[in-house]
Amino acid sequence: MGNNMENRQNNIAETFQLFIGDKEMLAKVIECFPYPIEIYAPDGTSVMVNKAMLSEYKISNPDVIVGK
């Protein structure tokens, strides 16, 4: 059973890796998730948040988070 879960996690990771070169498509996919998501650059800077994240933390403008 553990191996099956690992395979599923690897498949999910591979799917998201397809979007790495297409930031617009990645943004659209992330926006579809019903739970808060925040994407960071390697240096720790926030580069993207979805609407669920803004709603959860009652933030009206993503510029409050993105770039910080």
Buried (B, 14 or more C-beta within 10 A) or exposed (E): EEEEEEEEEEEEEEEEEEBEEEEEEBBEBBEEEEEBBBBEEEEEEBBBBBBBBBEEEEEEEBEEBBEE
